[in-house]
Amino acid sequence: MTVHVNVTKATVALEDTGKGIPILLLHGFPATRMLWSRVAALLTDAGFRVLVPDLVGYGQSEASAGVPVDMASQAKWMLEVLDVLGVARTIVVAHDVGSAAAQLMVVSSPQRVRALAVLDGVFGTEWAMNAIDSIRTWAPAEAGRIFPVLARRLGKSAALRDMLSAYEGQQGGERLIRAARALDPRQTEHIGAALSASAVPALILWGKQDEFLPLETVARPLAELLRAPLVMLPGGHFTPIDCPVEVVAALLDFFARLPPEL
């Protein structure tokens, strides 16, 4: 079921399906909630309540004019979404820079996060910003030309192309430029100690062929910081699309080992 939740100076569109322990799935850049379509269906079938939002400024979620759509703001908005939905505590599963928002949620409100799973995510200032430099510097007047370039570069499957379709046309391109320019690795530069001290159970999943975020400089240090298992998956950067069955199998194994709720 698609719902629209009003938060501070923004509206969040999300899918809310299933019943049971809630799981919040956060996409990254340049994705939308469609990144999680197959993963969400499998988790729902496994007996979970699955919440899949478009981050604000992405997909169908909108911010008021002039409101920044950075990851620190996303973290605050996602906590507001949980408040509106009456979800006191959730498992958070996040991909790419969506994991920055997830980490900031853990740091600011560890009591709200039962567990954290990061898929091909970010660590410290390692956000693979060089991969999006061309979008950050793209002339807004030419924003309508972004989608064909992006589709050729990333659209290796029909699922990826469908996910990227939210950024077709002039308006879609402008939204993508705005989102790219809002990304700021400094927001997670100094949170390592607080993230580690939170003691939130964590899991790190990484595609063996991830071409954007390296295993040794991002995945392994993040896993060590969180004292989390590091599981390699048979995919590239977009593991929820590349290998959803393997992603869900790893997640379910992780969930089964979590301490019971008090």
Secondary structure, DSSP 8 states (H G I E B T S, - for coil): -EEEEEETTEEEEEEEE-SSSEEEEE--TT--GGGGHHHHHHHHHTT-EEEEE--TTSTT-EE-TT----HHHHHHHHHHHHHHHT-SSEEEEEEETHHHHHHHHHHH-GGGEEEEEEEEE-BTTB--GGGGHHHHTS-GGGGGGHHHHHHHHH--SHHHHHHHGGG-HHHHHHHHHHHHHH--GGGGTT-HHHHHHT---EEEEEETT-SSS-IIIIIHHHHHHHT--EEEESS-S-HHHH-HHHHHHHHHHHHHTS----
